[in-house]
Amino acid sequence: MQILITGAAGFIGFNLTKYLLRTSNVKIIGIDSLNNYYSKKLKRDRIKELSQYKKFSFLQMNILNKKKLEKIFKIKKISLIINLAAQAGVRYSLEKPTEFVDNNIQGFYTLIDVAKKYKIKKIIYASSSSIYGDSNIFPLNETQNVKPKNIYALSKKINEEMAEVFSRQYNISFIGLRFFTVYGEWGRPDMFMMKYLNSSYNKKINFYLNNYGKHTRDFTYILDACKIISKLVFTKKKINHEIF
């Protein structure tokens, strides 16, 4: 099996790629734009780590570039797409909403359009727990109404709606994953857990606790997320479009 993983230099993309290479007999093509939202050095170090595996290859590109995407599909026989490429950051979405429309919505559509042309039968994609908004019903589940509060969350909701439409129109199996604050090794420096750890080890770094700490949040360990995605990669169950 040959898998295309977009966002392979990102936190989840990197860890998932490494997990699949270590635990299964797959070949993986990783792509990433290596943008400067956070440390490019960290992203390059992740790719350097993955490059130790013979069954991994990497291309720096943006999924908005349809011509480059098509070149991959012409040369390589792709069995499955795992789309983890997206502009992240809820707060950043307030500053640069265009980034989210371009990368998260248009980028996802471009990927689907190419997948249709080359008869890809399965796409696993990243959604987000952010789409629930401010819910008072816990625990949250997949059947609840969603109320996005920002363009990042809205872009993920639109991804889910696109998947629902195109699963029927193009006969592609879609699986959406509403991640809940994933943390762990090689984590993103802009997220809570890494900020807290960095400030604990470096007293010159201030740690800002929002809302006086009077809130709760769900966290998911990266290895748990990788194990779940791996099961979805190899499941034989027929799925049109399902969200977890």
C-alpha positions as CSV (number, residue, x, y, z in Angstrom):
1,M,0.0,0.0,0.0
2,Q,1.2,3.5,-0.9
3,I,-0.2,6.4,1.2
4,L,-0.1,10.1,0.5
5,I,0.1,12.0,3.8
6,T,-0.3,15.8,3.5
7,G,1.0,18.0,6.3
8,A,3.7,15.3,6.9
9,A,6.0,17.9,8.6
10,G,3.2,18.9,11.0
11,F,2.8,17.5,14.5
12,I,0.2,14.9,13.8
13,G,1.4,14.2,10.3
14,F,4.9,13.5,11.4
15,N,4.0,11.3,14.3
16,L,1.4,9.3,12.2
17,T,3.9,8.9,9.3
18,K,6.5,7.6,11.7
19,Y,4.1,5.2,13.5
20,L,2.8,3.7,10.2
21,L,6.4,3.2,8.9
22,R,7.4,1.5,12.1
23,T,4.3,-0.7,12.5
24,S,3.1,-1.6,9.0
25,N,4.4,-2.5,5.6
26,V,3.5,0.7,3.8
27,K,5.2,3.2,1.6
28,I,4.5,6.8,2.4
29,I,4.8,10.0,0.3
30,G,4.8,13.0,2.5
31,I,4.1,16.5,1.3
32,D,4.2,19.8,3.2
33,S,4.5,23.5,2.4
34,L,6.8,24.1,5.4
35,N,5.2,27.5,6.0
36,N,6.4,29.8,8.7
37,Y,3.3,29.6,11.0
38,Y,5.7,28.2,13.6
39,S,9.4,27.0,13.6
40,K,10.5,25.9,10.1
41,K,13.5,24.3,11.8
42,L,11.3,22.0,13.8
43,K,9.4,21.0,10.7
44,R,12.7,20.3,8.8
45,D,14.0,18.3,11.8
46,R,10.8,16.1,11.7
47,I,11.3,15.4,8.0
48,K,15.0,14.6,8.7
49,E,13.8,12.1,11.2
50,L,11.4,10.5,8.8
51,S,14.0,10.4,6.0
52,Q,15.8,7.6,7.9
53,Y,13.1,5.3,6.7
54,K,13.6,3.8,3.2
55,K,9.9,3.6,2.5
56,F,9.4,7.4,3.0
57,S,9.8,10.1,0.4
58,F,9.1,13.9,0.8
59,L,8.1,16.7,-1.5
60,Q,7.8,20.4,-0.4
61,M,4.6,21.7,-1.9
62,N,1.2,23.2,-1.1
63,I,-1.9,21.2,-1.8
64,L,-3.3,24.2,-3.6
65,N,-0.8,23.5,-6.4
66,K,-2.9,21.2,-8.5
67,K,-0.3,20.6,-11.2
68,K,2.3,19.4,-8.7
69,L,-0.3,17.2,-7.0
70,E,-1.2,15.6,-10.3
71,K,2.4,14.8,-11.0
72,I,2.6,12.7,-7.9
73,F,-0.5,10.7,-8.9
74,K,0.8,10.2,-12.4
75,I,4.0,8.7,-11.2
76,K,3.0,6.9,-8.0
77,K,0.1,4.5,-7.5
78,I,-1.6,6.0,-4.4
79,S,-4.0,3.8,-2.5
80,L,-5.1,6.2,0.2
81,I,-4.9,9.9,1.1
82,I,-4.6,11.1,4.7
83,N,-5.1,14.9,4.6
84,L,-3.6,16.6,7.6
85,A,-2.5,19.7,5.8
86,A,-4.3,22.8,7.1
87,Q,-3.6,26.2,8.5
88,A,-3.9,25.7,12.3
89,G,-4.4,28.2,15.1
90,V,-7.7,29.5,16.4
91,R,-6.3,32.8,17.5
92,Y,-4.3,33.1,14.2
93,S,-7.6,32.7,12.3
94,L,-8.7,36.1,13.7
95,E,-5.6,37.7,12.3
96,K,-5.3,36.0,8.9
97,P,-8.7,34.5,7.9
98,T,-7.7,34.3,4.2
99,E,-5.1,31.7,5.1
100,F,-7.9,29.4,6.4
101,V,-10.1,29.9,3.4
102,D,-7.3,29.2,0.9
103,N,-5.5,26.3,2.7
104,N,-8.3,24.6,4.6
105,I,-11.2,24.9,2.2
106,Q,-9.8,25.4,-1.3
107,G,-6.9,23.2,-0.6
108,F,-9.2,20.3,0.5
109,Y,-11.3,20.7,-2.6
110,T,-8.2,20.7,-4.8
111,L,-7.1,17.4,-3.2
112,I,-10.6,15.9,-3.6
113,D,-10.7,16.9,-7.3
114,V,-7.4,15.3,-8.0
115,A,-8.4,12.2,-6.0
116,K,-11.5,11.9,-8.2
117,K,-9.5,12.1,-11.4
118,Y,-7.1,9.4,-10.3
119,K,-9.9,7.2,-8.8
120,I,-8.8,7.2,-5.2
121,K,-11.3,5.3,-3.1
122,K,-10.5,6.5,0.4
123,I,-9.6,9.8,2.1
124,I,-9.0,10.2,5.8
125,Y,-9.0,13.9,6.8
126,A,-8.6,16.1,9.9
127,S,-11.5,17.9,11.3
128,S,-11.5,19.5,14.8
129,S,-13.3,19.5,18.1
130,S,-13.4,23.3,17.6
131,I,-16.5,22.9,15.4
132,Y,-18.7,22.2,18.5
133,G,-18.3,25.8,19.7
134,D,-19.5,26.4,23.3
135,S,-21.5,23.4,24.1
136,N,-23.2,22.8,27.5
137,I,-23.8,19.1,26.7
138,F,-21.1,16.7,27.8
139,P,-19.6,14.4,26.8
140,L,-19.6,15.7,23.3
141,N,-20.5,13.2,20.5
142,E,-20.8,13.1,16.7
143,T,-24.5,13.6,16.6
144,Q,-24.6,16.9,18.3
145,N,-25.3,20.2,16.5
146,V,-22.1,22.1,15.8
147,K,-21.7,25.9,16.2
148,P,-18.3,27.1,14.9
149,K,-17.2,30.4,16.5
150,N,-14.3,31.3,14.2
151,I,-13.1,30.8,10.7
152,Y,-10.8,27.9,11.6
153,A,-13.7,25.9,13.1
154,L,-15.9,26.9,10.2
155,S,-13.3,25.7,7.7
156,K,-13.4,22.3,9.3
157,K,-17.2,22.2,9.3
158,I,-17.1,23.0,5.6
159,N,-14.6,20.2,5.1
160,E,-17.1,17.8,6.7
161,E,-19.9,19.0,4.5
162,M,-17.7,18.8,1.4
163,A,-16.8,15.2,2.3
164,E,-20.5,14.3,2.8
165,V,-21.4,15.7,-0.7
166,F,-18.4,14.2,-2.6
167,S,-18.6,10.8,-0.9
168,R,-21.9,10.3,-2.8
169,Q,-21.0,12.3,-5.9
170,Y,-17.6,10.7,-6.5
171,N,-18.0,7.4,-4.7
172,I,-15.1,8.1,-2.4
173,S,-15.0,6.9,1.2
174,F,-14.3,9.7,3.6
175,I,-13.4,9.5,7.3
176,G,-13.3,12.7,9.3
177,L,-11.5,13.0,12.6
178,R,-12.5,15.6,15.2
179,F,-9.2,15.9,17.1
180,F,-9.3,17.1,20.7
181,T,-6.1,19.1,21.6
182,V,-3.5,16.5,20.7
183,Y,-0.2,16.7,22.6
184,G,3.0,14.7,22.9
185,E,6.5,14.3,21.4
186,W,7.6,16.8,18.8
187,G,4.6,18.9,19.7
188,R,3.6,22.3,18.3
189,P,5.4,25.1,20.3
190,D,2.3,27.4,20.0
191,M,0.1,24.9,22.0
192,F,-0.7,24.9,25.7
193,M,1.3,21.8,26.7
194,M,4.5,22.9,25.1
195,K,4.2,26.4,26.3
196,Y,3.7,25.1,29.9
197,L,6.7,22.8,29.7
198,N,9.0,25.4,28.1
199,S,8.1,27.9,30.8
200,S,8.8,25.3,33.5
201,Y,12.3,24.6,32.2
202,N,13.1,28.2,31.1
203,K,12.3,30.7,33.8
204,K,12.8,33.6,31.3
205,I,9.6,32.4,29.4
206,N,6.4,33.7,30.9
207,F,3.4,31.3,31.0
208,Y,0.0,33.0,30.6
209,L,-2.9,31.1,32.2
210,N,-6.2,32.1,30.5
211,N,-9.5,32.5,32.4
212,Y,-7.6,32.2,35.7
213,G,-7.5,28.4,35.1
214,K,-11.3,28.1,35.7
215,H,-12.0,25.8,32.7
216,T,-11.5,22.2,31.7
217,R,-10.2,20.8,28.4
218,D,-9.8,17.4,26.7
219,F,-6.3,16.3,25.7
220,T,-5.4,13.4,23.5
221,Y,-2.0,11.8,23.5
222,I,-0.5,11.6,20.1
223,L,0.3,7.9,20.2
224,D,-3.4,7.2,21.0
225,A,-4.4,9.3,18.0
226,C,-1.9,7.4,15.7
227,K,-3.2,4.0,16.8
228,I,-6.8,5.0,16.1
229,I,-5.9,6.4,12.6
230,S,-3.9,3.3,11.8
231,K,-7.0,1.1,12.6
232,L,-9.0,3.3,10.2
233,V,-6.4,3.0,7.5
234,F,-6.6,-0.8,7.5
235,T,-10.3,-1.3,8.3
236,K,-12.2,-3.4,5.8
237,K,-15.5,-1.9,6.8
238,K,-17.4,-0.1,4.0
239,I,-17.7,3.5,4.9
240,N,-19.3,6.2,2.7
241,H,-18.7,9.1,5.1
242,E,-18.2,8.8,8.8
243,I,-17.0,11.3,11.4
244,F,-15.3,10.3,14.7
